[in-house]
Amino acid sequence: MPKNAQPVAKLIAQALEQRIVEGLHAQTVPLRQAELAAEFGTSHIPVREALATLAEKGLVQIIPNRGAVVVPLSAQQCRELAEMRAALEPIALRHSVPRLTDEMLAGARQAWDQGRRARTLALRAQHNWAFHRALYAGGDQPFLLGQLETLWRHADRYLMFAWTHARYEARSDDEHAALLEACEARDVRRACTLTRRHIEAAAEVVERLLAEEG
């Protein structure tokens, strides 16, 4: 591989991942290497590496004689992600909430406010994760946070789908406000309960929408 191919491949992978999460690439439609290479002004090699990275993340599938296609949204995957998050995020909260500092809580409130005022879904998604990450910061569990961030990258596709098709933003903001209040009160049990409900309610909306589309 040429020396500069890997950084270029990383940039292409990041750009394509953002598009997929935002629903800008049609599902099951091939992502053609020649077209992407021309768009990004590079050779096929970094494009191939970028698509391989996305395949490892489960966002695209490499099909022999066809190339890479965006993995379609599915109710099954939505439910799987929701169940994993609902199991892991309360663990993060139980360790974090008793140790949250005023600075961490202020960061969460700022992210919540910025998310409410975000002008694009991509920015809303960034602030959404920043809000939850701030509430988990007190636990000092970097490995758990790394696993959660990976789950969130996949879940973002479904959150944006709900925001786009069900105008779910207001409900999400209200649930965030209640969760923040519970964390500020150091009410671990309520924070965990609200988080599970928050995750499960969004998943139910997405599953219903996907069933209606199917």
N, C-alpha and C positions, 0 to 999 in steps of 0.2 A: 504494500500500500504506500502511495506517496506520502512524504512527511506531513504535509498539511491536510491530508484527507480526513483524518480523525476529527480535528476541530470542526471542519466544514460539515462532516457527517452529523456531529452533535447538534450544530445549529439547525440543520435541515430537519433532524428528528424532533427538535423542540418546536419548530414552526409547524410541522405536520401534526404533532401531538395536539397543539393548541387548536388547530383547525378541526381535528377529529372531535375533540372535547366539545367544541362549540357547534358541532353538527354541520360544518361547512363542506365536508366531503361526503358525498352520497354513499350510503352503505352498499356493500357488495359491488360497487363500481371499481374497476381496476385503477390503481395508482400507477401510471405508466412511467417507467424510469426515464425514457427519452424526454417526455414532456417535463418531468420534474427537473431533470438535468438542465434543460433549456431555461426553465423558469429561474432556477437558482444560479445559473451561469457557471456550471461546474460539469465534471465528467460523470459517467455512470457509477463510478466506484463509491464516492461518498453517499450517493443516493441509495445504492444497494445496502451500504452499511446502516444508513438511517432507517430504512425499511426493516432491516433485520432487528434493530433495536426496538422498533415499535412492535414487531412480532413477539419479541421476548416479553413485552409489557402486556400482550394480549389485545392490542388495539388494532392490529392488522393481521391478516392470515396470508401466508405465502402459498399460493396454489400452483403446482407444476403446470407449465405451458400456458398459464394465464397471468401470473405475476402476483402482486400484492393487492388485497382488497380490504376495505375497512370492515372490521367485525361488527355485525349488526347489534343494535341494542336488543336485549332479551329480558323477559320477565324473570327467567331463571337466574341470570347473572345478577340482576338487580336485587333479587331476594338474597342471593348468596352474599353479596357485598354488604347488604343491610344487616344480615345475621352476624357477619364477622365484626362489623363496626359496633353493633349493639352489644357484643360480647367483650370487645377490647376497650372501647372508650370509657365505660364505667370503671374499668380497672385503672385507667389513667386518671380519672377523676378522684377515685378513692385515695390515691397516693398524692394527688396534687392539691385538692381543695384545702386541706388543713394547713398547707404550707404556702398558699398563694400570698404574694406580697401586694401591697397597694399598687406598686408599679406594674405588676403583672395584670392586675384587675383593670387598671387604667388603660393598659394596652388592649385588653379585650374589649373594653367599652369603646375605645377609639376605632378598633376594627369593625365593631358592630355598627357604629355611626357611619363610617366610611362605606360599608357595604350597603347600607340603606340608601345612600346618596350616589352610589356608583352609576355611571351612565351607560356602562356596557355590562353584559353578562360575564364576560371574561374578568373584568375588575371585581364584580360582585363575588365571583367564585374565589378569587385570590383573597379578598377580605374575609370571606366565609371561613376558609381554612385558617387564616391568621387569627380569627376570633377563637375558634376551638383550640388551636395550638397554644394560644396564650393561657387558656384555662387549664391546659395540661402541663404547663411549664413548671409548676411547683413540684411535680413528682420527680424531676431529675431522672427520667427514664429515656435516654436517647434511642435505645434500640426499639422500644415500644413506639415512640414517636415516629421513627423511621418507617416502621411497618404501617402505622396509621396513615402516614403521608402517601405511601404507595396505594393503599386502599382508596384514599381520597382522590388520587389522580384518576382512578377508574370510576369512582362514584360521581365525579364532576359531570361526566356525560349525562348521567341520569338526572342530576340536579338541574342542569341547564335545560334538559328536556321538560322537566316539570315546570320550571320558570317560564319557558317559552309557550307551552301548551296549556298550562293550567293557571297562569298568573299566580304562582305560589309564593311570590316574594313576600307579600304582606304577612302571611301566616308564618313564614320562616322567621321574619324579623321579630314578630311577637313572641315566638317560642324562644328565640335567642335572648330577648329581654328577660323572660321568666327564668331562664337558665342562669343568666348573669346575676340576677337577684339572689338566687339560691346559693351561688358560689360566694357572693359577697357576704351572705349570712353564715357561711361555712356550714351549710346544710348539705352534707355529703349525700345522704339518702335521697333527698328531693332532687338534687342535681343529677344523680344517676338515673332516677326514674324519668325525669324530664328529657334527658338525653336519649334514653331508649325510645321513648314515645316520639321524640323528634325524628329519629332515624326511621322508625317503623312507619310513621304517618306519611313521610315523603315517599318511601318505597311503595306503600299501598297506592298512592296517587299515580306513580309511574306505571305500576303494574296494570292498573285500570286503564290508563291511556293506551298502553301497548296492546292490551286486549281489544280495545275499541278499534285501534288501527288495523289489527289483524283480522 
